[in-house]
Amino acid sequence: MSVISVGQAVVLGAVEGVTEFLPVSSTGHLKIVEGLMGIPVDDNAVIGFSAVIQVGAIAAVLVYFFKDIVRIVSAWGRGLRDREERYHHDYKFAWWVICATVPIVAVGLAAKPLIEGPLASLWVVAGSLIVGSGVMWAADQMGRHKRGEDDTSFKDAMLVGSSQILALLFPGFSRSGATMSTALILDLDRVAATRLSFFLGIPALTGAGLYELKDALGTGVGAAPLAVGTIVSFVVAYGSIAWLLRFVAKHSFNAFVIYRIVVGGLLFGLLGAGVLHS
């Protein structure tokens, strides 16, 4: 039998879709919901399932930003053939995304036993939610929000891409939160920071999902829950992306900061009371 039922897959797919691109930690929320439903958060099959349904959320990004992605990939292809095209920002941006993905891939492979072992604890999630909130608040206050997407550089992409490692090692910190915070510290405006976070997440999360697919299928999760969770994740994530871009255009990240602190505090309380087990 599958360690995750189809009904549970629907719930987890919805949680993944809502939280993947919001700076609130999809991994942290998935682990909390898994714990509440009695699903072992450190089971290899469950970890694999969580990574695979992220592909649904990434597919939503691919669809939502289809025109942008086609433009960037086309510029990259032209640049490979024509030297003059290599001065185009889109050509350089494509290479920046590729290069900025290398650090998280290297750390992910090297630290896999830690990520799937001690660092998978709900205590780590609770602490990371709260600490990440402080980082996000400080970044939003420090940033001057004066640079747009066309002003990004190779340095920006590498620093923002490398910040994804924080979320990889400390579930609850939030990949989106880490990347957006770093971009804000680099003085990108909130919309540019959010879009950069989306683009940098595509190769990293897609690679993680494909890499974990064998574990999800081979160690206790059926094909039906995987398919259902991924589809639900896609549908919900698409709506979440559209909402987030509208939100950050007019608001600060303070609402997310407060929400994360509340969730982190509640999680500490539930763990301390024995309602949830780490």
DRENVO-934319 format. One line per 10 residues: number of its first residue (from 1); their letters; for each residue x, y, z of C-alpha. Coordinates in steps of 0.001 Angstrom, whole numbers, padded with zeros to 6 digits. Example, Ala and Ser with C-alpha at 12.3 -4.5 7.8 and 13.67 -1.06 7.14 Angstrom:
! residues 2
1) as) 012300,-004500,007800 ~ 013670,-001060,007140
END
This chain:
! residues 278
1) msvisvgqav) 000000,000000,000000 ~ 001072,003572,-000638 ~ 002245,005518,002419 ~ 000231,008449,001032 ~ -003410,008042,-000026 ~ -005042,009848,-002943 ~ -007001,012030,-000507 ~ -003839,012987,001333 ~ -002163,013680,-002017 ~ -004917,016197,-002864
11) vlgavegvte) -004314,018066,000396 ~ -000526,017999,000037 ~ -000745,019059,-003616 ~ -002865,022058,-002630 ~ -000434,022988,000161 ~ 002502,022704,-002250 ~ 000746,024803,-004869 ~ -000162,027591,-002468 ~ 003184,027774,-000674 ~ 005869,026914,-003253
21) flpvsstghl) 006336,030458,-004493 ~ 005083,032396,-001490 ~ 007942,033209,000921 ~ 006499,030986,003658 ~ 008303,027660,002985 ~ 006501,024966,001041 ~ 008745,022288,002581 ~ 007936,023508,006066 ~ 004194,023556,005422 ~ 004280,020129,003797
31) kiveglmgip) 006103,018670,006792 ~ 003634,020266,009200 ~ 000607,018941,007295 ~ 002237,015521,006896 ~ 002840,015446,010645 ~ -000787,016401,011376 ~ -001982,013602,009067 ~ 000335,011062,010719 ~ 002617,010714,007683 ~ 006301,010130,008645
41) vddnavigfs) 008090,013310,007541 ~ 011530,011659,007324 ~ 010411,008668,005224 ~ 012380,008554,001940 ~ 009189,007916,-000028 ~ 007483,010932,001549 ~ 010508,013151,000880 ~ 010506,011907,-002705 ~ 006770,012587,-003047 ~ 007250,016163,-001830
51) aviqvgaiaa) 009987,016749,-004406 ~ 007989,015233,-007265 ~ 004808,017263,-006715 ~ 006985,020380,-006894 ~ 007197,019623,-010615 ~ 003502,020510,-010838 ~ 004239,023916,-009350 ~ 007196,024374,-011706 ~ 004969,023460,-014657 ~ 002687,026299,-013557
61) vlvyffkdiv) 005653,028693,-013765 ~ 006509,027398,-017233 ~ 002964,028025,-018418 ~ 002576,031400,-016696 ~ 005904,032742,-017975 ~ 005826,030867,-021278 ~ 006429,033943,-023457 ~ 009311,035130,-021265 ~ 010902,031682,-021243 ~ 010603,031329,-025027
71) rivsawgrgl) 012188,034758,-025437 ~ 015108,033924,-023120 ~ 015725,030444,-024539 ~ 015516,031777,-028099 ~ 018059,034492,-027279 ~ 020329,031858,-025741 ~ 020075,029691,-028844 ~ 020822,032631,-031138 ~ 023777,033610,-028987 ~ 025302,030156,-029305
81) rdreeryhhd) 025327,030626,-033086 ~ 025950,034354,-033452 ~ 028608,036265,-031497 ~ 026768,039591,-031803 ~ 023684,038127,-030092 ~ 025762,037389,-027009 ~ 025526,041004,-025902 ~ 021760,040660,-025518 ~ 020591,040676,-021883 ~ 018352,037628,-022381
91) ykfawwvica) 021291,035553,-023680 ~ 023394,036454,-020665 ~ 020457,035928,-018301 ~ 020022,032346,-019565 ~ 023649,031573,-018723 ~ 023289,033258,-015350 ~ 020381,030985,-014444 ~ 022400,027921,-015470 ~ 025471,029017,-013480 ~ 023403,030064,-010450
101) tvpivavgla) 021908,026568,-010261 ~ 025287,024859,-009839 ~ 025802,025728,-006126 ~ 022471,024312,-004960 ~ 022956,021147,-007032 ~ 026431,020594,-005569 ~ 025295,021145,-001982 ~ 022134,019089,-002522 ~ 024118,016054,-003641 ~ 026833,016447,-001013
111) akpliegpla) 024495,017049,001923 ~ 021704,014620,000941 ~ 022102,012426,004075 ~ 021792,015482,006337 ~ 018886,016957,004383 ~ 016923,013720,004538 ~ 018013,012953,008108 ~ 018595,015355,011029 ~ 017636,018477,009081 ~ 014213,017019,008199
121) slwvvagsli) 013077,017585,011792 ~ 010012,019734,012497 ~ 012069,021498,015180 ~ 014353,022723,012385 ~ 011288,023811,010390 ~ 009902,025831,013319 ~ 013214,027556,014016 ~ 013849,028263,010329 ~ 010408,029813,009873 ~ 011089,032322,012620
131) vgsgvmwaad) 014724,033056,011758 ~ 013823,033410,008073 ~ 011134,035911,009043 ~ 013749,038133,010638 ~ 015935,037938,007547 ~ 013003,038777,005271 ~ 011908,041745,007381 ~ 015453,043122,007533 ~ 015930,042688,003767 ~ 012681,044507,003004
141) qmgrhkrged) 013741,047383,005262 ~ 017326,047543,003977 ~ 016535,047299,000272 ~ 016137,050509,-001692 ~ 013905,048837,-004323 ~ 015443,050936,-007088 ~ 016582,048299,-009617 ~ 014341,046499,-012104 ~ 014648,043156,-013846 ~ 016714,044597,-016723
151) dtsfkdamlv) 019272,045852,-014192 ~ 020186,042385,-012891 ~ 023766,041176,-013264 ~ 025724,037922,-013092 ~ 026651,038758,-009498 ~ 022980,039214,-008611 ~ 022025,035866,-010153 ~ 024849,033979,-008405 ~ 024125,035481,-004993 ~ 020379,034981,-005280
161) gssqilallf) 020778,031480,-006725 ~ 023235,030463,-003994 ~ 020830,031668,-001308 ~ 018565,028738,-002224 ~ 021015,026588,-000248 ~ 019606,028060,002977 ~ 016179,026596,002233 ~ 017729,023295,001143 ~ 019596,022855,004422 ~ 016984,024428,006688
171) pgfsrsgatm) 013436,023458,005647 ~ 011199,026220,006848 ~ 013562,029001,005761 ~ 011810,029067,002348 ~ 013512,029019,-001038 ~ 011355,031921,-002187 ~ 011991,033781,001040 ~ 015755,033321,000774 ~ 015961,034342,-002880 ~ 013597,037308,-002558
181) stalildldr) 015376,038542,000573 ~ 018767,038353,-001122 ~ 017437,040173,-004174 ~ 015959,042909,-001977 ~ 019293,043358,-000179 ~ 020821,043841,-003637 ~ 018322,046707,-004139 ~ 016066,044989,-006689 ~ 012440,046064,-006448 ~ 009893,043572,-005117
191) vaatrlsffl) 008489,042562,-008505 ~ 011966,042045,-009980 ~ 013006,040067,-006891 ~ 009926,037867,-007183 ~ 010346,037194,-010906 ~ 014044,036400,-010451 ~ 013094,033944,-007712 ~ 010672,032245,-010109 ~ 013195,031872,-012934 ~ 015977,030602,-010665
201) gipaltgagl) 013613,028047,-009153 ~ 012783,026371,-012468 ~ 015966,024289,-013005 ~ 016610,023633,-009303 ~ 013120,022380,-008444 ~ 012620,020488,-011705 ~ 015933,018713,-011208 ~ 015053,017833,-007611 ~ 011686,016408,-008652 ~ 013142,014237,-011411
211) yelkdalgtg) 015990,013086,-009166 ~ 013600,012012,-006396 ~ 011098,010336,-008736 ~ 012722,006912,-008409 ~ 012572,007065,-004599 ~ 008945,008173,-004596 ~ 007878,005348,-006918 ~ 010161,002677,-005519 ~ 009721,002996,-001783 ~ 006052,003269,-000979
221) vgaaplavgt) 004184,005973,-002914 ~ 001826,004806,-005648 ~ 001574,006335,-009109 ~ -001995,007568,-008484 ~ -001170,009746,-005431 ~ 001871,011117,-007268 ~ -000185,012039,-010329 ~ -003029,013573,-008308 ~ -000695,015553,-006060 ~ 001221,016915,-009039
231) ivsfvvaygs) -001915,017967,-010939 ~ -003436,019691,-007903 ~ -000114,021409,-007265 ~ -000062,022748,-010826 ~ -003590,024191,-010722 ~ -003215,025826,-007315 ~ 000316,027128,-008015 ~ -000817,028899,-011185 ~ -003333,030930,-009206 ~ -000783,031539,-006456
241) iawllrfvak) 001769,032971,-008924 ~ -000750,035393,-010428 ~ -001840,036555,-006976 ~ 001718,037004,-005646 ~ 002866,039195,-008544 ~ -000128,041477,-008049 ~ 000422,041561,-004285 ~ 004136,042460,-004276 ~ 003557,045275,-006760 ~ 001690,047219,-004055
251) hsfnafviyr) 002608,045708,-000678 ~ 005644,044935,001482 ~ 006490,041438,002733 ~ 005367,042239,006293 ~ 002241,040065,006040 ~ 004393,037038,005223 ~ 006793,037879,008055 ~ 003972,037952,010604 ~ 002397,034779,009223 ~ 005698,032885,009413
261) ivvggllfgl) 006303,033932,013015 ~ 002802,032809,014006 ~ 003162,029436,012255 ~ 006645,028891,013682 ~ 005432,029700,017195 ~ 002427,027394,016864 ~ 004664,024610,015582 ~ 007003,024982,018563 ~ 003939,024777,020803 ~ 002545,021668,019118
271) lgagvlhs) 005919,019935,019273 ~ 006441,020899,022906 ~ 002950,019642,023841 ~ 003543,016352,022052 ~ 000707,016904,019565 ~ 003250,016615,016748 ~ 006409,014539,016730 ~ 009530,015847,015035
END
